[in-house]
Amino acid sequence: MTAEINLEQYLDLGLRDQWYPVLASWEVGSNPVGITRLGENIVVWRDEQGAVHALEDRCPHRGARLSLGWNLGNRVACWYHGVEVRHDGVVEDVPAVHDCPLKGSDCVKSYQVKEMNDAIFIWFGLDANEAPAELNLPDQLSSDEWSSFLCMADWKVNHQYAIDNVMDPMHGTYLHCTSHSMAEGERTAEMKHRATQDGFVFEKEGQTGVNFDWVEYGQTGAAWLRLSIPYRKSFGPGGEFWIVGFATPIDADNTRVFFWRCRKVSGWQRNVWRFLYRNHLEQLHWDVLEQDRIILENMAPNARQHEFLYQHDVGLSRLRRLMKKEAEKQIKKILALREVKDENRIEMKEASNG
């Protein structure tokens, strides 16, 4: 009988069948890089043309980390015994043994990879026989009219807390009340949500362009959150300041957050904005992000199991329901795939015995 899957534990490690940013582009150079994302150990490297590849970080021989080995272009070699595994998961060579049966076997999981907007995205699919979904990023990351900077941080908290934090416009008025961008606005508000083509918007009623007044959730091959914050003219050209964020689980207790800070600027104004950001604004934004990290990493134990939610929490409650429904759907898919695999294994065994 196929073993059941715990829903909460499944959600703790993140939904599958979608793209996640896993690294900044500049983090992957000539050497293989070992990472953990969604609880999976992965080795990432570039070939001679600069294309990025990703495999399960496990040598099929003895289980050593491939990320400790050598980059051979379209493959990596294990440091332990030199076993070479291609980017598609097939063993290219076992140099220590002539005619080794391991050679030519497809025994290491490979991942689909895209590199976009200074980040490396990996597809975490459930069925290796299914093609990945198309990855469409918001306008702020896909249009040449926008300029952006990528900011990343590793937080010692489950990714669902990071998502809840962004899906909560009201916290800006309090947690970030001394910041350069969120000191204005009412300390009391009524909230509402409205559907969009790709998800929904959760916003304060009657307050727009004042503080952190709204947030949008979208699912376009990847799950993202988007918001805008009004900016004083002294902080450079480009109107409102936009943020597009992702929360990528490392494991059940750690998350890597990705935030693109964006403004719609071109020509000389783009140069001015980028100069001001690097020389002044970036540190201000890190200060705000640090406030989020401190509050989330110091939440009470099992905080989500002891909440008393109210009207301001409608947005995160709605998103939690969507994620739970999708998790239930994915668990059914996993169990069905397991049953097929078990049936195939039994048929093969009976055929070999017959």
N, C-alpha and C positions, 0 to 999 in steps of 0.2 A: 504494500500500500504506500502511496506517495505521501511523504511527510508534509504536514501543514506548515504554513508560514505565518508568523506573528505579524499582524498589521502594523503595530507601533514600531517594532524593530525594523520592519521594512522601510517605513517612512523615515526613521532615524538616519538611514544611510542614503536617502534620496530616491526620487522617482527615476525610473529608467525610460528608455525609448525617447531620449532627447539629448541635445547637445549641451555640454557644459564647458565653460572656460576652465582650463586647468593650470596654465602657466602663462606668464608674459613671454612674448617672443624673445626678448633679450636674455631670458634665463636659459635658453638652449643654444649652446655653441657647438664646439667640436667634440665634447665629451658626452657620453650618455648620461641622462639625468633620471634618477629614481624618484618617484613620487607615489603618494597614496591619495586616491580620490574615490569617493563613494565606497570606501573600504577596500578598494582593489589596488594591488601593488602593480605599478606600471613603469616601464622604462621608455623614455622619449629621447630621440636623437635626430640629427640632420644628416642627409646624405651629401654627396659631392655637389649636387645642384642646389642645396639649401632646403630641399623639401623635408618636412617633418614626418617622422614615423613613430608609431607607438606599439608596444607589445606588452603582454603580461611579463612582469619582472621576475621570471623564473626560468632557469635553465632546465630543459627536460631531462638532463642526465641525472643530476643529484639535487637540483633545487636551489643552486646558488643564484644570487642576484645578478642578472644580466647587466644591470646598471653599473656594476663594479668592473665591467669588462671593457672591451675596445670597440670603437666605432670603425666599422669596415665599409662604410658607405651604405649599401642597400641592406646591410645586415650588421648584427653585433656578435662579438665573440665573448664567450664566458671566460672570466679570469681564472677559474678553477682548473678546467681541463681543455680550454680552447674550443669548445663546441660552438659552431657558428649557426645562428638562427636568422633567417631572412625576415624582412619587414612584414611578410605575409604569414609568418608563423611556421614556415617550413624549415627543417634543419638542412642547411646548405652543406655542411661538412662536419666530420668528426676526425680532426687531423691526427689524433692519437691512435686511431684504429683503422686498419684497412678493411674496406667492405663492411662497415658497421651497419646493422639493420636500422639504427636510428636515423641514418642519413636518408633524406627524402621524405621523412614522415612529417605530417602536419599536426603538431602536438602542442603548439603554444598559441594562446589567444592573441589575435591581432585586433587593433582598433582603427576605425576610420577617423581621419584627422583633417581639420581645416585650420588655416591660419588667417585671421582677419583682425583688423584694427589693433595691431600690436599684441594680439593674444592668440594662444593655441587652444582650439576647441576640440574635444573628443566626443564621439558618439557612443553613448552607453546603451546599446541595444540589447533586447532580450533574446531575439532570434537572429543568429548569425546569417541565416539565409534571407533575411529581409534587408532591403536597401535602407539607408538612413533617410530620415525626413529632410526636406530642404531647410536650410538655415537662413532665415530672413531676420536681419537685425533692424531695430528702429531707425528712423530717418537720421537721428543724431549720429549714428555709427555707419550709415550707408550712403549718405549724401555728401558730395564735395562742398556743399554750402556750409557744412559744419566743421569745426575744429575741436579736437578733444585730447585729453590726457588720461591715461590709464593709471589708476591707483589701486593697489592691492594690499590686503592685510590678512594675517592668520589670527583667528580668534579662537579661544578655548571655550567653545560653546557649540551646541548642536545647531545645524544650519537653519532649523525651523525658527529658532529665536531671532536669528539675523533677518529672516524674511518678515517675521511679525513686527520687528522694529521699524522696517521701512514702510510696512503697510499700516502705519500709525502716525498720521500727520499731526496729531495733537501733541506728541511728545516734544516736537520742536520748540513750542512755546515755553516749555519748562526746562527740559534737559539742556537745550541749546540757547537759553534766553540771554546769555552774555556773549553770544557769538557775533561775528561781523555781519551775518546775513539773516539771523532769525530772532532779532531782539524786538521786532514789532509784532503787532497782531493781538487779537483778543485772547484772553485766557480761558474763555468759555465759548463753545461752539456746538452747533448741531451738525451731524454728519449725514451724508447720503451716498449712495452708490448708483452708478449707471453703467449699462452694458456697452461694450465696444465690439468691434469686429473680431478682435483677438483676445478679449478678456473683459476687464471692467475697470472703471475709475472710482476711487473712493475719495470724497472731498468734503471740505467744510462748506456749509451753506452760507452764502452771502459774504464770503471772504475769498477773494482771488487776487493774486499779485501782491500779497502783503507778507506772508511768511512761508513756511512749508505747509501749503494749503491743500494739496491733493497728491495722490499717488496713483499710478496706473500699473496694473498687472497685465502682462501679455504673454501668450504662448505662440511662438512662430518658429517651431523647431527647437527652440530653447525657451526656458521660462525667465522672463526679465521683469524688472520693476523700473518705472520711469517717473521722474518728478521734476519740477522746476522751482527755483527760488528767485525772488526779485533781487536785483542788484543795484546798488548806487552807481551813478555814472563815474564816480572816482575809481571804481574797480575795473574800468576799461570798457571798450566798445563791445557791442554784441547783444544788448538787451538782457533778457533773463538768462540765468545760469541753470543749465540742465544737468541732471545726473541720470545715467542708465546703469543699473546695478544687477549683479548676479550673486547668488550665494551657492558656492560649490562645496558639498560635503567632503571633508578629508576622511573622517570616520564618524562614529556616532557622537563623539565629544569635541570635535574640532572642525572648523570651517575656514575656507579661504573666500573672502569677499572680494569682488571685482567691481570697482566703480569707475565709470568713464565720466569725467567732468567735461561738459560740452558747452560751446557757444556758437551761434550762427554768425560767422564773420568771414570776410574775404578781403583780399588785397592787403593794403597797408594796415588796416584795422586788425586783420588776423595776426600780423607780426606784433602789433602793439599788445594785443590780448595775450599772446603766448609769452611775450617778454614779462608782462606784469604777473602772469600766473607763476612762472618759474621763480621770479625774484621776490614775490611778496605773497600772492594769494595761496600758493600751495601749502605753506606752513599753517595758514589760518584754517584751511580745509582739513589738514591733518589733526588740528586741535579739536575740531568738531567730531571727526571720526574716532578720536581717542575717547571722547565722552561716551559715545555709543559702546565702544569696547568695554570700558570700565563698568557701565551699568549692566551689560549683558553677561560678562564673565562673573559678576558677583550676584546674580540672581539666586534666590533661595533654592535649595535642592528640590528637584522635581517641580519647579514653579508652575509649569503648564498643567499639572495635575491638581493644583490647589488655587485656581484662579476664580475671581468673581468679575466676570466681564460685564461691561455696560455699553451704552449706545456708541461710544467712540470706538468700540472694538468690532463693529459690524463688518468692517473691511477684512480684518484678519480672520474673523470667524467664517466669512464667506470663502476666503481662499483656503482655509483649513478643510472645509467641506469638499471643495473641488479637488484638493490633493488627496484626501482620503478616498474619494470616489475613484480617482485615477489609480490609486494604489490597489484598491480592491480589484479593479479590472486587470491590472498588471499581474497580480498574484494568481488570478485565474488562468492567465496566459502562461505563466511559469509552470503551474501544475499540469496544464494540458501538454506543454512541451515535454515535461518529465515523463508523462504517461506514454507519449509516443516513443520517447527514447527507451523506456523500459520495455515496451512491446517489441521494438526493433531488436533489442538485446536478447530477449527471449527467443525470437524467431531465428536469430543468428545461431544461438546456442543449440536450438533444436535441429537446425539444418546441419550443424557440424557433428551432432551426435547421431543423426539419421543415416 
